[in-house]
Amino acid sequence: TTPGGAQLSTIANANPVLFGQDPNDLTNARGRLANDRPHMFRMMGTLDVLRTGVVVGANLQHFSGKPWAATTQIVLPQGDQRILLEPRGTRRLSSQTLLDLRVSKTIRAGRLGRVELLLDVLNVLNDSAEEELASDNLFSPNFGRPIVFMDPRRAMFGVRLQR
């Protein structure tokens, strides 16, 4: 599969997967699995700011980039065939680092109960690592050109009413 493609089981898939029926499928079919990320780091925490009612939460994640390899498309008597030119994982997309923050404040609202104001800022570091390529075909003019990227920094506001 491509770096952005789903990793499918050839056994449990509802649609028949023909991979492996042609011996050419197995050329260089060794190495890392399609979504393998050998290094993953996660750290989460919250902080109650004293005498303010404000809570700050953070979630930091770092992942190795997804593996990929150069391929080519050849015409065979049994039909077009995608062939791996190098073992999977020979190349890797960029690593990704995500920092998400949440700031919340709860306010008493008399008979209404409590109102919680929320601010979430996602991808605070504005990491723009690629997640998919236009083509992994070595002979394509778009070989290795990234086309899908992580979502940019964004903020969300929310209000929660608790009775």
C-alpha positions in Angstrom: 0.0 0.0 0.0 1.0 3.6 -0.3 2.0 5.6 2.9 -1.4 7.0 3.3 -3.3 3.8 2.4 -5.0 1.5 4.8 -3.3 -1.6 6.0 -5.7 -4.4 5.1 -5.8 -8.1 6.0 -6.0 -10.5 3.1 -8.0 -12.8 5.2 -10.7 -10.7 6.9 -11.3 -8.3 4.0 -14.8 -8.4 2.5 -13.4 -7.6 -0.9 -11.0 -10.3 -2.2 -7.4 -9.1 -2.1 -5.3 -10.7 -4.9 -1.9 -9.7 -3.4 0.4 -12.7 -3.4 -1.3 -14.7 -6.1 1.2 -13.4 -8.7 4.8 -14.2 -7.7 5.8 -10.6 -8.8 3.8 -9.3 -5.8 6.5 -10.8 -3.6 9.4 -8.9 -5.2 11.0 -6.9 -2.4 7.9 -7.6 -0.2 9.9 -7.6 3.0 10.6 -4.9 5.5 8.4 -2.7 7.6 4.6 -2.9 7.5 2.8 -0.1 5.8 1.8 1.9 8.9 4.8 0.9 11.0 6.2 3.7 13.3 9.0 2.3 15.3 9.2 5.4 17.6 6.2 6.8 19.4 6.2 9.1 22.4 3.2 10.4 24.2 3.0 12.7 27.2 -0.2 14.1 28.8 -0.8 16.3 31.8 -3.1 18.8 33.4 -2.5 21.8 35.7 -5.0 23.5 38.0 -4.1 27.2 38.2 -4.5 28.1 41.9 -7.3 30.4 42.9 -8.4 31.0 39.3 -10.6 28.0 38.5 -8.6 27.6 35.3 -7.4 24.2 34.2 -4.7 23.8 31.5 -4.2 20.4 29.8 -1.6 19.4 27.3 -1.1 16.4 25.0 2.3 16.0 23.3 2.8 13.2 20.7 5.8 12.4 18.5 5.7 9.6 15.8 8.3 8.3 13.3 7.3 8.9 9.8 5.5 6.2 7.8 7.7 3.9 5.7 7.5 3.7 1.9 9.5 2.4 -1.0 9.9 3.1 -4.7 7.7 1.1 -7.0 7.0 0.8 -10.7 4.1 -0.3 -12.9 4.8 -2.9 -15.5 2.7 -4.5 -18.2 2.6 -8.3 -18.0 0.4 -10.9 -19.9 -1.8 -11.3 -16.8 -2.3 -7.5 -16.6 -0.6 -4.4 -15.1 1.5 -5.2 -12.1 2.8 -2.9 -9.4 6.3 -4.0 -8.4 8.3 -2.9 -5.4 11.8 -1.7 -6.5 13.2 -1.7 -3.0 12.2 -3.2 0.4 9.3 -1.5 2.2 10.7 1.1 4.7 13.7 2.0 2.6 12.2 5.5 2.6 10.2 7.3 5.3 7.9 10.3 5.4 8.8 13.0 7.9 8.3 12.5 11.6 5.3 14.2 13.2 5.1 16.1 16.4 1.7 17.2 17.7 1.0 19.5 20.7 -2.6 20.0 21.7 -3.7 22.3 24.5 -6.9 22.9 26.4 -7.8 25.7 28.7 -11.1 25.6 30.6 -12.8 27.6 33.3 -15.9 26.7 35.2 -18.2 29.5 36.3 -21.2 29.1 38.7 -24.3 30.3 37.0 -26.8 30.3 39.9 -29.9 28.2 39.2 -28.5 27.2 35.8 -25.8 25.2 37.4 -22.2 25.5 36.2 -21.0 26.8 32.8 -17.7 25.5 31.6 -15.8 27.6 28.9 -13.4 25.6 26.8 -10.6 26.6 24.4 -8.8 23.9 22.5 -5.8 24.7 20.3 -4.8 21.7 18.1 -1.4 21.3 16.5 0.1 24.3 18.4 3.5 23.8 16.8 1.8 23.9 13.4 3.7 20.8 12.2 3.0 20.3 8.5 4.5 16.8 7.9 3.3 14.9 4.9 0.9 12.0 5.2 0.6 10.8 1.6 2.5 11.0 -1.7 1.2 11.7 -5.2 3.1 8.7 -6.5 5.6 6.1 -5.3 6.3 5.1 -8.9 10.0 5.9 -9.5 9.3 6.8 -13.1 6.4 9.2 -12.5 7.0 12.9 -12.7 5.3 13.1 -9.3 7.5 10.6 -7.6 7.8 11.3 -3.9 5.9 14.5 -4.1 3.7 15.0 -1.0 0.1 15.8 -1.5 -1.6 15.3 1.9 -0.4 17.1 5.0 -1.3 17.2 8.7 -4.1 19.6 9.5 -2.8 23.1 10.4 -3.0 24.8 13.8 -6.6 25.5 14.7 -8.7 26.6 17.7 -12.1 25.5 18.9 -14.3 27.2 21.5 -16.9 25.4 23.5 -19.4 25.9 26.2 -20.7 23.1 28.5 -23.7 23.5 30.8 -23.7 21.3 33.8 -26.7 21.1 36.1 
